[in-house]
């Protein structure tokens, strides 16, 4: 049987019956009718499944990419150092939120433009007040930062802004900001006359512990002072109260004054990079933390910062007779051990003809530092803080014998200070009415200092010593030596022991003679120094006097002994007689 043939051609008309074969076949051949099937034009081949699947996957990836891509921004930097297209990342809190796509020059070739593609999740970062900077290793006095980029490479840091207006073009920061938005803590303002060695990034210390940093400073031309902004990290910002005192802890504070040599420093970091320290004011009750941006005064050192409140200053005028060498501007004014002010100026005055030139010393004292002495006596609240006028207070103290006196604060540096003390009971006290001039300056009476009283006494001692006949004593010693030599020659010979004794005596006498010569030279130097009032009297003078006294006493004993026993030069000093005990008395023998 023949298989049907499928054809796309239209079916032909039925064929006419075939003519009978010419042969004489007994049966006729029957041809079957073909079955025609039409092909479906809409059916696809299996070969197209793979391209369709690939197309669907690619579309999904494209859609996902379009949905994940955020805004494209441009950031201008001074140069393209460490910026690599396709590699440099953009990080916010160490989370990658974008990548640098390209780096190109600006049209004027002054800066470079980095095109950054941000993620869609970070689209809200591209607002008006957002800051960008390149994080790279930085070494400065304030510290070292960005060391991690040595291994991971530089990246662009982000300080997210708080505004809502979007922005496409930004100006990159050259240095990272010292306070990031959202960082816990508060900022405060310090007013200072000068910056010292402070710089941006200098540490802020509390009890020698870093709790913050300096984040900026501004020169205020109208007030002629500096405004220093500091940031105290949380939770240490609660330590700052309205009673806090700030001072410049930069470098090494080395002070030589009437109080001696003072060395003060906070830490090694402040010695190198400077720093600010603060503490609570003494004798103050801790209150609520200070509000942000509260203004404080930045003092020069801790001593002035922690000093009690000064209040209004009162000027004093004091006139001293004699030299004030060792007294400098800024020297303390002391009242019974309490510092109440400082010397402001020192000047010479015109004296009367033939007299010495007095020295005018002007000082500023603070009556508030007198404490309870400011109370008015005779009232119920005499020990309270009821204030009294400065003139009335000083007049009341002057009536009790208050006088100004120059004293030596340190023997090593010979620094002087002004002491307000009362006259000794033996001194005759005369009441003096204190007067204040048109400028309110009060003149306070003075009394001689301890050094001025000591110099006449020393001069008297030196005058007495100068009357000692050292030359006659030396001549007497020489005569004694001659007599000893004559006595030795008379004996005609000396034993070895006598020779040793004689050598010892000669050595002793030679030492005595040198001591007397040194004492005579010392007396001349002391006499010359006393003529110059500026030369201080040192302890070596007292030691020299004691040595001279001992030498003179030893020489006197030796001379007296040789006059009584000249043979001691030859025979030596005889041994001391043994101590003999007395026999017991009769009564002691009869005692049981």
C-alpha positions in Angstrom: 0.0 0.0 0.0 1.2 3.4 -0.9 1.6 6.0 2.1 -0.5 9.1 1.7 1.5 12.1 0.6 1.0 15.4 2.4 1.2 18.4 0.2 0.6 22.0 0.6 -0.7 22.3 -2.9 -4.5 22.5 -3.3 -6.2 19.2 -3.9 -6.7 18.3 -7.5 -9.9 17.1 -9.0 -10.6 13.4 -8.9 -8.9 11.7 -11.8 -10.9 10.0 -14.4 -11.1 6.2 -14.3 -8.2 4.7 -16.0 -8.8 3.1 -19.2 -8.7 -0.6 -19.1 -5.3 -1.9 -19.7 -4.6 -3.3 -23.0 -3.6 -6.4 -21.3 -5.9 -9.1 -20.5 -5.5 -8.7 -16.5 -8.3 -10.4 -14.8 -8.8 -7.5 -12.2 -8.5 -3.7 -12.4 -5.8 -1.9 -10.2 -7.4 0.5 -7.6 -5.3 3.7 -6.6 -6.2 5.1 -3.1 -7.1 8.8 -2.5 -4.2 10.7 -0.7 -4.9 12.2 2.8 -3.7 15.8 3.0 -2.8 17.5 6.5 -2.3 21.2 6.8 0.7 22.5 9.0 -0.1 25.0 12.0 1.7 28.2 11.2 1.5 29.6 14.9 3.4 26.7 16.5 7.0 27.5 17.6 9.9 25.2 17.5 11.7 24.1 20.7 14.8 25.8 19.5 13.4 29.1 20.5 13.0 28.3 24.2 16.6 29.1 25.1 16.6 32.6 23.6 13.3 33.4 25.2 14.6 32.4 28.7 17.8 34.4 28.2 15.7 37.4 27.2 13.5 37.1 30.3 16.6 36.8 32.6 18.3 39.7 31.0 15.2 41.9 31.3 14.8 41.0 35.0 18.5 41.9 35.7 18.1 45.1 33.8 15.0 46.0 35.7 16.7 45.1 39.0 19.7 47.2 38.1 17.5 50.2 37.2 15.7 49.9 40.5 18.9 49.6 42.5 20.8 52.5 40.9 20.5 55.8 42.8 21.4 59.3 41.7 24.6 60.2 39.9 26.5 63.1 41.5 29.6 65.1 40.8 32.2 66.0 43.5 35.0 68.5 43.0 38.4 68.0 44.6 41.6 69.9 44.4 43.4 66.9 42.8 42.7 63.3 41.9 45.2 61.8 44.3 44.1 58.2 45.3 41.0 58.4 43.1 40.7 55.4 40.7 37.6 55.1 38.4 35.7 51.9 39.0 37.7 51.1 42.2 37.4 54.0 44.6 34.4 53.4 46.9 32.1 55.8 48.6 31.5 54.8 52.3 29.1 56.1 54.9 29.9 54.7 58.4 32.1 52.1 56.6 29.2 50.9 54.5 29.7 51.0 50.7 27.0 53.2 49.2 28.6 54.0 45.8 31.6 54.0 43.5 33.6 56.4 41.5 32.7 56.0 37.8 35.0 58.6 36.2 37.5 61.4 37.0 37.9 64.3 34.7 39.3 67.9 34.7 37.0 70.9 35.0 36.9 73.2 32.0 39.2 75.8 33.7 41.6 73.0 34.7 41.7 74.3 38.3 40.0 71.3 39.9 39.0 67.7 39.1 35.5 66.3 39.0 34.7 62.8 40.3 31.5 61.3 39.0 30.0 59.1 41.6 27.2 56.6 41.1 25.3 56.2 44.4 23.1 53.2 45.4 19.4 53.7 45.4 19.3 53.0 49.2 21.6 56.0 49.7 19.7 58.4 47.5 18.7 60.5 50.6 22.3 61.3 51.2 22.6 63.5 48.2 21.2 66.6 49.9 22.4 70.2 50.3 24.5 70.0 53.5 26.2 66.6 52.9 30.0 66.7 53.0 32.4 64.5 51.1 36.2 64.1 51.6 38.9 61.6 50.5 40.0 59.3 53.4 43.8 58.7 53.1 46.6 58.4 55.7 47.2 61.7 57.5 49.9 62.5 60.0 49.5 65.7 62.1 50.4 66.9 65.5 46.8 66.1 66.6 47.3 62.4 65.7 47.5 59.8 62.9 44.3 58.9 61.0 43.4 56.8 58.0 46.0 54.0 58.5 43.5 51.4 57.3 43.6 52.8 53.8 47.2 51.6 53.5 45.8 48.1 52.9 42.2 48.8 51.5 43.0 51.8 49.5 41.7 55.4 49.7 37.9 56.0 49.7 35.5 58.9 49.8 34.0 59.5 53.3 30.5 60.9 53.7 29.0 63.1 56.4 25.3 62.9 55.8 23.3 66.1 55.9 20.0 66.8 57.5 18.3 68.8 54.8 15.8 67.5 52.3 16.6 69.5 49.1 18.4 67.2 46.7 21.7 68.2 45.1 23.8 66.9 42.2 27.1 68.9 42.5 29.3 69.1 45.6 32.6 70.7 46.7 34.7 68.1 48.4 36.4 68.9 51.8 40.2 68.9 51.9 40.3 67.6 55.5 37.7 65.5 57.3 35.4 67.3 59.6 36.2 66.9 63.3 32.6 66.5 64.4 30.3 64.3 62.4 26.5 64.8 62.4 24.9 62.5 64.9 28.0 62.1 67.0 27.1 62.0 70.7 28.3 65.0 72.6 28.1 68.8 72.7 30.1 71.8 71.6 31.2 74.7 73.7 32.8 78.1 73.0 35.9 79.4 74.8 37.0 83.0 74.8 40.8 83.5 75.0 43.2 86.5 74.5 45.6 84.3 72.4 45.7 80.8 70.9 48.9 79.7 72.4 50.0 76.3 70.9 46.4 75.1 70.4 45.3 73.8 67.0 42.4 72.0 65.4 42.4 68.5 66.9 44.2 69.4 70.1 42.8 67.2 73.0 40.5 68.4 75.7 41.4 66.8 79.1 39.5 66.3 82.3 41.7 65.1 85.2 44.3 64.2 82.6 41.9 62.0 80.6 41.0 62.9 77.0 37.2 63.7 76.7 37.1 65.9 73.6 39.0 67.9 71.1 39.4 71.4 69.6 37.3 71.6 66.4 37.9 75.2 65.3 38.8 78.7 66.3 37.9 82.2 65.0 39.5 85.6 65.5 36.9 88.2 66.5 38.2 91.6 65.3 35.5 93.6 67.1 36.2 92.1 70.5 40.0 91.6 69.8 39.9 88.1 71.1 39.7 84.5 69.9 36.7 82.2 69.9 37.8 78.6 70.3 35.2 75.9 69.7 35.6 72.6 71.5 33.6 69.4 71.3 33.1 67.2 74.4 32.2 63.6 73.6 29.3 61.9 75.3 28.7 61.0 78.0 31.6 63.2 79.3 29.7 66.3 78.1 27.7 66.1 81.4 30.9 67.0 83.3 30.7 70.5 81.9 28.6 72.7 84.2 28.3 76.5 84.5 30.9 76.3 87.3 33.5 74.6 85.1 36.9 76.4 84.6 38.9 75.9 81.4 42.6 76.7 81.0 45.3 76.3 78.3 47.3 73.2 79.2 49.7 73.5 76.2 53.4 72.7 76.4 55.3 73.0 79.7 54.5 75.7 82.2 57.8 76.6 83.9 57.5 79.6 86.3 60.3 81.2 88.4 58.7 83.5 90.9 58.9 84.5 94.6 57.3 81.1 95.3 60.2 79.3 93.7 60.5 77.1 90.6 57.2 75.6 89.4 56.8 73.0 86.6 53.4 72.0 85.5 52.2 69.9 82.5 49.2 67.7 81.7 50.4 65.0 79.4 52.9 64.2 76.6 50.3 64.9 74.0 49.6 68.4 75.3 53.4 69.1 75.4 53.6 68.3 71.6 50.2 69.3 70.2 48.8 71.6 72.9 45.5 71.0 74.7 42.7 72.4 76.9 41.9 71.1 80.4 38.9 71.8 82.6 37.7 71.1 86.1 35.0 72.0 88.5 35.6 75.3 90.4 36.7 74.7 94.0 34.1 74.8 96.8 31.3 74.9 94.2 28.1 72.7 94.2 27.8 70.7 91.0 24.7 71.8 89.1 23.0 70.6 85.9 25.1 70.2 82.8 25.7 73.4 80.8 23.8 73.9 77.6 25.4 73.5 74.2 27.4 76.4 72.8 27.8 77.9 76.3 30.6 80.4 76.4 33.5 80.1 79.0 36.7 82.0 79.6 39.9 80.2 78.6 42.5 81.0 81.3 46.3 80.9 80.8 47.0 78.3 83.5 45.4 76.3 86.1 46.4 78.5 89.0 44.5 81.5 87.6 41.6 79.4 86.5 41.0 77.9 89.9 41.6 81.1 91.8 38.6 82.5 93.7 36.5 85.3 92.1 38.5 88.5 92.0 35.8 91.1 91.7 36.8 94.7 91.2 40.4 95.5 91.7 41.7 98.2 94.2 44.9 100.0 93.4 47.5 100.6 96.1 50.5 102.9 96.1 53.5 102.1 98.3 56.8 104.0 98.6 59.9 102.1 99.7 63.3 103.5 100.6 66.2 101.4 99.4 66.8 98.9 96.6 63.9 96.8 95.3 66.2 94.5 93.3 64.3 91.1 92.9 60.9 92.7 92.8 59.3 92.3 89.3 56.0 93.3 87.8 53.5 90.5 88.6 55.1 89.7 91.9 52.4 88.6 94.5 51.0 90.8 97.2 50.6 88.7 100.3 48.4 89.2 103.3 49.3 86.9 106.2 50.1 84.1 103.7 47.1 84.7 101.4 47.8 86.1 98.0 45.4 89.0 97.4 46.9 90.8 94.4 49.9 91.5 92.2 52.4 94.2 91.5 51.4 96.3 88.5 54.3 98.8 88.1 57.7 99.9 89.7 59.0 103.4 89.2 61.6 105.8 90.7 60.5 109.1 92.4 62.2 112.4 92.7 63.6 112.6 96.2 64.6 115.7 98.3 68.1 117.1 97.6 70.8 115.1 99.3 68.5 112.2 100.0 68.0 108.9 98.3 65.5 108.3 95.5 62.4 106.4 96.8 60.8 103.7 94.7 57.1 103.9 94.0 55.4 100.5 93.7 51.8 100.2 92.5 49.8 97.1 93.0 46.3 95.8 92.4 44.6 93.9 95.2 41.2 92.3 95.2 39.1 93.0 98.4 36.9 89.9 97.8 39.9 87.8 98.7 39.9 89.2 102.3 36.9 86.9 102.8 35.2 87.4 106.2 37.4 90.3 107.1 35.2 92.4 104.8 32.4 92.2 107.3 31.7 95.3 109.3 32.6 94.8 113.0 30.1 95.5 115.7 27.1 94.1 113.8 25.3 90.8 114.2 26.5 89.6 110.8 30.1 90.7 111.3 31.3 87.3 110.1 29.0 87.4 107.1 29.8 88.7 103.6 28.4 92.2 104.1 30.9 94.3 102.1 32.7 97.3 103.3 34.4 100.0 101.2 38.0 99.2 100.3 39.2 102.5 101.9 37.3 101.8 105.1 38.6 98.2 105.2 42.2 99.2 104.7 41.9 102.1 107.2 40.6 99.7 109.8 43.6 97.3 109.2 46.1 100.2 109.1 44.8 101.4 112.5 45.7 98.0 113.8 49.3 98.3 112.4 49.0 97.1 108.8 52.1 98.1 106.8 53.6 97.0 103.5 57.0 95.3 103.5 59.4 93.8 101.0 60.4 90.2 101.8 62.5 87.6 100.1 60.3 84.8 98.7 63.1 82.5 97.5 66.7 82.5 98.5 67.7 80.6 95.4 66.3 83.2 92.9 66.4 86.2 95.3 62.8 87.1 94.2 61.0 89.6 96.4 57.3 90.0 97.1 55.1 92.6 98.9 53.9 91.4 102.3 51.1 93.2 104.1 51.7 92.5 107.7 51.2 94.2 111.1 53.9 96.0 113.0 55.6 94.1 115.8 54.2 94.8 119.3 57.5 96.6 120.3 57.1 99.1 117.5 55.5 102.4 118.2 52.2 102.6 116.3 50.9 105.8 114.9 47.5 106.0 113.3 47.7 107.3 109.7 44.7 108.4 107.8 44.7 106.7 104.4 43.8 108.9 101.4 42.6 108.0 97.9 43.4 110.3 95.0 41.1 111.2 92.2 41.7 107.9 90.4 40.9 105.9 93.5 44.5 104.8 94.3 45.1 104.4 98.1 48.5 105.2 99.6 49.5 102.5 102.1 52.4 103.2 104.6 55.4 100.9 104.5 58.1 99.6 106.9 61.7 98.5 106.3 62.2 94.9 105.1 64.0 92.2 106.9 67.0 92.5 104.6 67.3 96.2 105.2 67.3 95.5 109.0 69.9 92.8 108.6 72.5 94.8 106.6 73.3 97.3 109.4 73.8 94.4 111.8 76.1 92.6 109.4 78.0 95.8 108.8 78.4 96.2 112.6 79.8 92.6 112.9 82.2 93.2 110.0 83.3 96.4 111.6 84.2 94.6 114.8 85.9 91.8 112.9 88.0 94.4 111.0 89.4 95.6 114.3 90.9 92.2 115.1 94.7 92.5 114.7 95.1 89.6 112.3 98.6 90.9 111.3 99.7 91.1 114.9 98.5 87.6 115.5 100.4 86.4 112.5 103.5 88.2 113.7 103.1 86.6 117.1 102.8 83.2 115.5 106.0 83.9 113.5 107.8 84.9 116.7 106.6 81.7 118.4 107.9 79.6 115.6 111.3 81.4 115.9 111.4 80.7 119.6 110.6 77.1 118.9 113.4 76.8 116.4 115.8 78.5 118.9 114.7 76.0 121.6 115.2 73.1 119.2 118.7 74.3 118.3 119.5 74.7 122.0 118.7 71.0 122.6 121.1 70.1 119.8 119.0 67.3 118.4 115.5 65.9 118.3 114.2 62.4 118.7 112.1 61.0 115.8 108.9 61.5 117.9 109.9 65.1 118.6 110.5 65.7 114.9 107.1 64.4 114.0 105.5 66.6 116.7 107.4 69.6 115.4 106.3 68.9 111.8 102.7 68.6 113.0 102.9 71.9 114.9 104.4 73.7 111.9 101.7 72.3 109.6 99.0 73.4 112.1 100.5 76.9 112.3 100.8 77.1 108.5 97.1 76.1 108.2 96.1 78.7 110.7 98.1 81.4 108.9 96.3 80.5 105.6 93.0 80.5 107.4 93.7 84.0 108.7 94.7 85.2 105.3 91.5 83.8 103.8 89.4 85.4 106.5 91.1 88.7 105.9 90.3 88.5 102.2 86.8 87.5 103.0 86.3 90.5 105.2 87.5 92.7 102.4 85.0 91.2 100.0 82.1 91.4 102.5 83.0 95.0 103.2 82.9 95.8 99.5 79.6 93.9 99.1 78.0 95.8 101.9 78.8 99.0 100.1 76.6 97.7 97.2 73.1 97.2 98.6 72.1 95.1 95.7 74.5 92.2 96.7 72.5 89.6 98.8 73.9 88.3 102.1 74.5 84.6 101.8 74.9 81.8 104.3 78.6 81.3 103.4 79.3 84.5 105.3 78.0 83.0 108.6 79.9 79.8 108.0 83.1 81.8 107.4 82.6 83.7 110.6 82.2 80.4 112.5 85.4 79.0 111.0 87.4 82.1 111.8 86.1 82.0 115.4 87.1 78.3 115.8 90.6 79.0 114.2 91.2 81.9 116.5 90.2 79.9 119.6 92.5 77.0 118.6 95.4 79.4 118.0 94.8 81.1 121.3 94.9 77.7 123.1 98.0 76.6 121.3 99.9 79.8 122.0 99.0 79.8 125.7 100.1 76.2 126.0 103.5 76.8 124.2 104.2 79.8 126.4 103.7 77.7 129.5 105.4 74.5 128.2 107.9 75.4 125.4 109.5 71.9 126.0 106.4 70.4 124.4 107.8 71.2 121.0 110.7 68.8 121.7 109.2 66.3 124.0 105.6 66.4 122.9 102.6 66.8 125.1 102.7 64.5 128.1 100.1 61.9 128.6 97.2 62.6 130.9 97.6 61.4 134.4 95.5 58.4 135.3 92.4 59.0 137.3 92.9 58.0 141.0 90.1 56.9 143.2 90.1 58.1 146.8 90.3 55.4 149.6 87.0 54.8 151.4 86.5 56.9 154.5 86.2 55.4 158.0 82.5 55.8 158.1 82.1 53.9 154.9 84.3 51.0 156.3 82.1 50.7 159.4 78.9 50.7 157.4 77.4 47.1 157.1 
